[in-house]
Amino acid sequence: MSTAKEVTSQTSYVPSESNLEARQWFEDAKFGLFIHWGVYSFLGDGEWVMNNQNISIDAYEKLPSFFNPIEFNAEEWVKIAKNAGMRYMTITTRHHDGFSMFDSKATDYTIVKKTPYGKDVIKDLAEACEKEGIKLFFYYSLLDWHRDDYFPRGSTGNGIEGRNEGDWNAYIDFMKAQLTELLTNYGDIAGIWFDGDWDKKDANWHYDEIYKLIHDLQPQCLIGNNHHDALKPGEDFQMFERDLPGENKTGFGTSESHVGKLPREVCATINGSWGFDLQDKKHKSQKELVHYLVRASGYGSNLLLNVGPMPNGKIQEEHIQSLSEIGDWLKTNGETIYGTKTGIIPPSKDWVSTQRGNVLYLHVLEKQTKPIVIPEFKAIIKSAKLFSNKSNVNTNQSKDGLRIEIPESDQNEIDTIIEITLK
């Protein structure tokens, strides 16, 4: 018997031709910029600060009056992403604190109406993305710690004073009104990135209505939902938070049995936080970040790499530097990432493979002191060479598999790529 939650999915959904084309583009794009930015950035303690510090509704409502990001420059953000080799970006239009970072008629609790800045940053970003050929996705929180109509409440935000009871159906109507605005007022939108389903796993989120609304307004728009579960009817891509597809190192990863066949996306932080955290010193190295991108690609997934801009609207200099370093790596090695699929060599702790047609790229991520042995490798090899300088690499195939010898002097500190052409 179907559960109520399953019944409310968009069960009769047939993706449009433009949606199928968008899925293919998304699979090929491989790399995007995630942006967590809101009034919470002013406190410098991450995007969950309202919940983590149990800040009352009255106190939190003072934050917008301090929020004046006069250093925000949408074109600069987009150029940073483009220089990093990113093909799209996803920005928080409304996070769990309920504050809308766009101009909305459905509520006055917005950056336009409640801050001294008074401008629609999402409009500026949409225009800058259009100008530079970067596709734009909108993150939208299903969860809301501020609005009374988010009731019955879920598993988070219950220590926040000033939350009252309300009407769940009115909340659904509010979300539909805002999603209509986002898909009507900002040009072509590449996708909607939902979050917060996990707060009330058994709620009727009216996905049949919400997903249909999105696909009716913009058929090409891809829908993803960060529910850490199997895909639901009506969704166009599957995302994985801080875990590769099928892994569960975080405790809320998606099990391998729930990894679907649709395009995939792994999201991760450039340091340890999503929103701006003044004391976060966990900045990942170039090697760690490139490995995240390469491993995601080897698992047939995009990487959506996050930055949390500061309250003045600037992205931290160390993050700009990190993104630039990835961009430099991609300028040289992007051919082995963009437009590829998972390679026929299964991933291991030391390597992954990507593939385009009959060209297989083996990414060796850790230095090898002995020849590599790929068991049960049956494909016939035409040639094998280092991607970096096209010099030949010694290989030997036997009943035990494929043996590859890479002299230590030819190995790269970050990623030694072997280009294997198959017959």
Salt bridges, closest charged atoms under 4 A:
GLU27 OE1 - LYS341 NZ 3.61
GLU61 OE2 - HIS146 NE2 2.79
GLU75 OE2 - LYS131 NZ 3.26
GLU76 OE2 - LYS314 NZ 3.21
ASP108 OD1 - LYS113 NZ 3.40
GLU127 OE2 - LYS123 NZ 2.79
GLU132 OE1 - LYS82 NZ 3.01
ASP144 OD2 - ARG94 NH1 2.39
ASP173 OD1 - LYS176 NZ 3.97
ASP195 OD2 - HIS96 NE2 3.85
ASP197 OD1 - LYS201 NZ 3.37
GLU209 OE1 - LYS176 NZ 2.62
GLU209 OE2 - HIS206 ND1 2.72
ASP216 OD2 - LYS212 NZ 2.66
ASP229 OD1 - HIS258 ND1 3.14
GLU235 OE2 - HIS227 NE2 3.07
ASP236 OD1 - ARG23 NH2 2.78
ASP236 OD2 - HIS215 NE2 2.83
GLU241 OE1 - HIS228 NE2 3.13
GLU247 OE2 - LYS249 NZ 3.96
GLU318 OE2 - HIS283 NE2 3.53
ASP328 OD1 - LYS331 NZ 3.93
ASP350 OD1 - LYS349 NZ 3.29
GLU366 OE1 - LYS287 NZ 3.98
ASP400 OD1 - LYS399 NZ 3.77
GLU405 OE2 - ARG403 NH1 2.70
GLU413 OE2 - LYS367 NZ 3.31
ASP415 OD2 - HIS363 ND1 2.72
GLU419 OE1 - LYS390 NZ 2.85
